[in-house]
Amino acid sequence: MTDTDQQVPADQAQQFALQRIYIKDLSFEVPLGAQIFTKQWQPQVQIDLNTKADKIADDVYEAVLTITVTAKIGEDTAFLIEVQQAGAFFVKGVEGEPLRRVLMIMCPTILFPYARETIDSLATRGSFPPLMLQPVNFEALYVQAQQQQQPEAAH
């Protein structure tokens, strides 16, 4: 038997389960109201992403993906959408950096399609064209954030 063939006791095995997905916070604003629809529709769209996770019980974590979409026509804000898509995740047998990677990469990857659908739905319900966000590589964002933090830690 090789080392990779050994059985890990069930109570020490790594476990991951999605318990719930929900909208934690939601905002849709059209500051100019109907006046915005009199303008030529060629918006500049800015998308900001943020992720965070907190332990809420033994082996249960809340991961929150915040997406803010701002559409501007010139200096005027056409609309602003902010969604905090959250999930409760059961994570057991994972510690340290692997746990952080699960919470900052895997969980937002699961949450993103729900947030994207909510944003698209809000835009169209607000009488704007559909806004289908492109997929996001949360692993690349995580690695980039880690690299940015390393030089700061050296100072």
C-alpha positions as CSV (number, residue, x, y, z in Angstrom):
1,M,0.0,0.0,0.0
2,T,1.3,3.5,-0.9
3,D,0.9,6.6,1.1
4,T,-1.8,7.8,-1.3
5,D,-3.8,4.6,-0.7
6,Q,-4.2,5.2,3.0
7,Q,-7.7,6.0,4.3
8,V,-8.3,9.2,6.2
9,P,-10.6,8.8,9.1
10,A,-14.1,10.2,8.3
11,D,-13.9,12.7,11.2
12,Q,-10.6,14.2,9.7
13,A,-11.6,14.1,6.0
14,Q,-12.0,17.4,4.2
15,Q,-15.7,18.3,3.7
16,F,-17.3,21.1,1.7
17,A,-21.0,21.7,1.3
18,L,-23.2,24.6,0.3
19,Q,-25.9,25.2,2.9
20,R,-27.6,28.3,1.5
21,I,-27.4,31.0,-1.1
22,Y,-29.1,34.4,-0.5
23,I,-29.0,38.1,-1.3
24,K,-27.6,39.9,1.7
25,D,-28.0,43.4,0.3
26,L,-29.3,44.9,-2.9
27,S,-29.4,48.4,-4.3
28,F,-30.6,49.8,-7.6
29,E,-30.4,53.5,-8.3
30,V,-31.3,55.7,-11.3
31,P,-30.3,59.1,-10.1
32,L,-31.7,61.1,-13.0
33,G,-34.9,59.1,-13.3
34,A,-36.6,59.2,-16.7
35,Q,-34.3,62.0,-17.9
36,I,-31.6,59.5,-18.5
37,F,-33.6,57.9,-21.3
38,T,-33.4,61.1,-23.3
39,K,-29.7,60.6,-23.7
40,Q,-27.8,58.6,-26.4
41,W,-27.2,55.2,-24.9
42,Q,-23.4,54.7,-25.0
43,P,-22.5,54.1,-21.4
44,Q,-19.2,53.6,-19.8
45,V,-19.7,50.7,-17.4
46,Q,-17.4,50.2,-14.4
47,I,-17.6,46.9,-12.4
48,D,-16.1,46.5,-9.0
49,L,-15.8,43.2,-7.2
50,N,-15.1,42.5,-3.5
51,T,-15.1,39.2,-1.6
52,K,-15.0,38.5,2.1
53,A,-15.7,35.6,4.4
54,D,-16.4,35.3,8.1
55,K,-16.8,32.3,10.4
56,I,-20.4,32.2,11.7
57,A,-20.4,28.9,13.5
58,D,-18.2,25.8,13.9
59,D,-17.2,24.8,10.4
60,V,-19.7,27.2,8.9
61,Y,-18.6,30.3,7.0
62,E,-20.5,33.1,5.3
63,A,-18.9,34.2,2.0
64,V,-20.1,37.5,0.5
65,L,-19.4,38.5,-3.1
66,T,-20.1,42.2,-3.6
67,I,-20.5,43.5,-7.1
68,T,-21.0,47.2,-7.9
69,V,-21.9,48.2,-11.4
70,T,-21.9,51.8,-12.4
71,A,-23.1,52.9,-15.8
72,K,-22.4,56.5,-16.8
73,I,-23.2,58.6,-19.8
74,G,-20.7,61.3,-19.8
75,E,-20.7,62.7,-16.3
76,D,-24.2,61.5,-15.5
77,T,-24.8,58.2,-13.7
78,A,-27.4,56.2,-15.7
79,F,-27.7,53.5,-13.0
80,L,-25.9,52.0,-10.1
81,I,-26.4,48.4,-9.0
82,E,-24.9,46.9,-5.9
83,V,-25.5,43.3,-5.0
84,Q,-24.1,41.4,-2.0
85,Q,-24.6,37.8,-3.0
86,A,-23.9,35.6,0.0
87,G,-23.7,31.9,0.9
88,A,-23.4,29.8,3.9
89,F,-20.8,27.1,3.4
90,F,-19.8,24.1,5.6
91,V,-16.1,23.6,5.5
92,K,-14.4,21.0,7.7
93,G,-10.9,19.6,7.7
94,V,-9.4,22.5,5.9
95,E,-7.1,25.0,7.7
96,G,-4.8,28.0,7.0
97,E,-4.1,28.9,3.4
98,P,-6.2,26.1,1.8
99,L,-9.2,27.3,3.8
100,R,-8.6,30.9,2.7
101,R,-8.4,29.7,-0.9
102,V,-11.7,27.8,-0.6
103,L,-13.4,30.9,0.9
104,M,-11.9,33.5,-1.5
105,I,-11.9,31.4,-4.7
106,M,-14.3,28.5,-4.6
107,C,-17.1,30.2,-2.7
108,P,-17.2,33.4,-4.9
109,T,-17.0,31.2,-8.0
110,I,-20.2,29.5,-6.8
111,L,-21.9,32.8,-5.9
112,F,-21.0,34.7,-9.1
113,P,-23.7,33.2,-11.5
114,Y,-26.4,34.2,-9.0
115,A,-25.1,37.7,-8.6
116,R,-24.8,38.0,-12.4
117,E,-28.4,37.0,-13.0
118,T,-29.6,39.4,-10.3
119,I,-27.7,42.3,-11.9
120,D,-28.9,41.4,-15.4
121,S,-32.5,41.2,-14.1
122,L,-32.3,44.5,-12.3
123,A,-30.9,46.3,-15.4
124,T,-33.7,45.0,-17.6
125,R,-36.4,45.7,-15.1
126,G,-35.1,49.2,-14.8
127,S,-35.7,49.5,-18.6
128,F,-32.0,49.3,-19.5
129,P,-30.4,46.9,-22.0
130,P,-29.4,43.5,-20.6
131,L,-26.1,43.5,-18.7
132,M,-24.6,40.0,-18.8
133,L,-21.3,40.2,-16.9
134,Q,-18.4,38.2,-18.3
135,P,-17.1,35.2,-16.2
136,V,-14.6,36.1,-13.5
137,N,-11.4,34.1,-12.7
138,F,-11.4,34.4,-8.9
139,E,-8.2,32.4,-8.6
140,A,-6.3,34.9,-10.7
141,L,-7.8,37.8,-8.7
142,Y,-6.8,36.0,-5.5
143,V,-3.2,35.4,-6.7
144,Q,-3.0,39.1,-7.8
145,A,-4.2,40.3,-4.4
146,Q,-1.6,38.1,-2.7
147,Q,1.2,39.4,-4.9
148,Q,0.1,43.0,-4.1
149,Q,0.1,42.3,-0.4
150,Q,3.6,40.8,-0.3
151,P,5.5,44.0,-1.2
152,E,3.4,45.9,1.4
153,A,4.3,43.3,4.1
154,A,8.0,43.8,3.3
155,H,7.9,47.5,4.3
